[in-house]
Amino acid sequence: MHPIRLKIFADTADLASMLRLYRHPLVSGFTTNPSLMRKAGISNYETFGRMVLEEIPDKPVSFEVLAENAPEIESQARAISAWGPNTFVKITVTDRRGHSLLPTIHRLAASGISLNVTALFTLEQLASILPMLNPAQPAILSVFAGRIADTGRDPIPMLRAARAMLYNCPNVELLWASPREVFNLFQAQDAGCHIITMPPELIDKLAHLGKDLDAFTIETIESFYRDAEACGAFHSGPQSRPQTSLRPRSVPCS
């Protein structure tokens, strides 16, 4: 198994999971998004964000802008950036109506705000963003590689091309978003990504890295046995009547 060379960010809005993974030796940062916050039942965004940053003061944490139009997006982005020095503000390349947010991204980056530009799917989107960034300011470009793969397209050639585009951008990092399995970590690494963001359940599966596959076979069979036992498959009571055949009887033609 290849050594892990890229950064792993935990993708969750569950505070207990974040605090547990904060101590994980392979976790270098955190990302959140509105869907995760809804799942976690968060009702006060700022209270949650400040609480996270109080507990996690020394690793990057990305918080997404929730506003709808460009002026509100910019205002909220500036407010979020003030929550803590390790904050990255997540902003999409367009609003939900498809209107470009490039001018907003440019103003925020120029004012020294660390951005995580998210929901990226094409090289054209990346190419349009790069001139908007502040060369001296850290930034992350989050490509939704898993969702690209869901369309039947291979995201790896795009990510390799994206990494080549960042050759002269030392402060910009490429992030593989929406992973589906642990192997995506090594695909992201081979494609040149700097970061992969993973939900807690995938991070927990990193414990399987390098596991002996014969031992994994026995472990899997044992889990099947325990599950069968738990659902009563080995019940030793009276024998039930044999099931009748499901084969339809032949019906004579009239």
N, C-alpha and C positions, 0 to 999 in steps of 0.2 A: 504494500500500500504506500502510495506517495505521501510524503510529509505535507502537512497543511501549511501553506504559505500565505494564504489570503486571510483577511479579517472576517470574523463571523459576528454579525449583529443579530441579536434576538428580536424577533418581530412579535410584539405582544403589548397589550395595554392592561394586563393583569398585574397589579402591583406586587402581589406575593411572588408571582413567577419572575418578575423583573429583579426583585431582591435576591431570589435564589440564584438566578443566572448571573447576577452581578459578581458572584463569587466563583463562577465557573471559569476555569483557567483558559478556555478557548474563546470566551465571549469578550469582544472588544468594544461593543457599543449596542445601541438599541434603536429600533424604529417602531413607530405606532402609526395607526391610520384610523379614520372615522369608523370603519366597519369593526375594527378590533375594540374601539372604545364603546361602541354600542353593545357589543357582545359582553364586555366587562361591566356594563351597567353604569358607566360614568355619567354623572349629571352636571358636574361643574368642571369644565375643561381646565381653567386656570388653576383651580385648587389642586386638581390631579397633577398637572404639569409641574407646579412648584414643589409638590410633595415628592415627585419622582426625582427632581433635580437636587432636592435636599438630601435624599438618600443615595443618589448616584451623581456625585459632583465632579467626577474625574474621567468619565467616559462619554463619548458623543451620544446624544439622544435627539432623535428627529421627531418633531411635532408638526402635524399637518395643519395648514390653514383651512378653516371651515367656511369662510365667507363665500358669497356668490358672485359679486361683480368686482371689477378691477380695483376701484378705490377702496372698497371694504377689504379686499384681499390684501392690499398693500398695508392698510392700517393694522389689520390683525397680525400680519407677518412681523411688523415692527414691534408690536406688543409682545408677541411670543418670543422674539429674539431677546427681549429684556428679562426673560425669566431666569436665565443663567448663562454663564460664559461657555458652557459646553453644549448649548442648544444649536441644532440645525433646524431651519424652518423648511418644512416640506411644502412645495408649491408645484402645481401641475403646469404643463406647458401651455394649456388653454383652459378657459373656464368650461363649465359643463355644456355651454352652447357652441363650443368650438371657437370662441373668440380668442385670439392670441394674447398671451400674458407676457410676451417677450419684453415689452417696454417696462412692465412692472418688475420682472426679473432683473432687468438692467439697473433700474433705480435702487432696488434692494441690495444687489451685489455691490454697486458703487458706494453705497453707504456703509459697507463693511459687515453685512449680515451673511452668515454662513448658510448657504442654501442646499437643500436636497431637492433637486428638480425631479419630479416623479411621474409615473404613468407614461413612460416613454416606450415607444414601440418601433420607431423607424430611425434610420441613419439621418434622414432629412431633418427630423426633429432635433437630434443631437447637434447637427451642423448649425442649425439656427440658434441654438442656445449658447454655444461656445463663445461667440463674440459678445454676448451679453454679460458674461461673467467677469468678475474682478480678478485679474491674474494673481494678485497678492492674497486673495481671500480663499480659504478652503471651501470646496463645493463637492457635492456628490451628484452623479447622474444615475438615476435608478431605472434600469431597463427591465420591463416585466417579461423576462425570458420564459417563465413558466406559462404565461398566458399566450405568448407567441407560439410556444410548442403546442398549446391546446388547439391552435388553428391548423396543425399539421405541418407547420414550417419549422425548420431547424434554426434555433436562435444563435447557434455558435458562430457561424460565419459573420453574422451581423455584429456580435460582440467583439470578435477579433478585429473587424474593421473599425469599430468604435474605439477600441483601445489604441489602434494606430492613429486615430484622429487626436488622441490625447497626448501624443508624443511630446509636444511642446507646452503642455499644460500640467506642470508638476503638482499643482495644488488641487487638481480635479481628479476625483476617484470614480471609477466605474463600478456600479453595484448590480449584481444579479438579484432581481426580485422575483417573488412568487415561485420559489422552488417547490418541487413535488416529491423529491426523494433525496436521501443523503448523497447519492452519486452525483447529483447536480453540483455539489460543492466542488468535486474534482473537475467536472466539466467547466465550471466557472473559472476555476484556477487555471486550467489549460487554455481557456479562451483569453486569459489575461486580465480578468476582473480583479479589482483590488478588494472587493467586499462581496459577501453573500449575506442576505438577510434570511433567517430561518425561524419558524415558529418553535416554541419550546418542545413540542413533541418530536420534531426532527432533530433538534439539538440533543435531546435525550438519547436518540438512536445512535449518536456518535459513539456511544459505549460499545457498539457492535463492530467498530472499525478493526479490521484485521482478525476478526474472530475465525477460529477454525471451522470450516464448513461442515465437516463430519460431526463435530460437536453441536453445530447449529441444527443439523438434521435430527439428532436425538432430542435436543431441546424442543424442537417444533413438534415432533411426534408426542413427546410427553405433554405438551400443552394441549394437543388434540385429545389425548386420553383424559386429562383432568377436566376438560370442557364436556366431554361425553359423560363422564362420571357425574358431573354437577347437574346435567340435564336429565339424569335418570336413565341413561341408555343401558346401564348394567343392572337394572332393577331385577331382583331375584324373586319376585312374587309369582303368583300363578301364571302359567303360560296363557297368553292370550290366544284366541282362536286365529288360525291362519287367515290371512287376508285372501279374499276371493280375487280371482283373476280380473284384471281390468280390461282384458281383451274382449271386444264386443262379440256377442254371439252372432252366428250367421243367421240371417233371416231368409226363409225361402221366398223366391219370387212368386207373386200371385199370378 
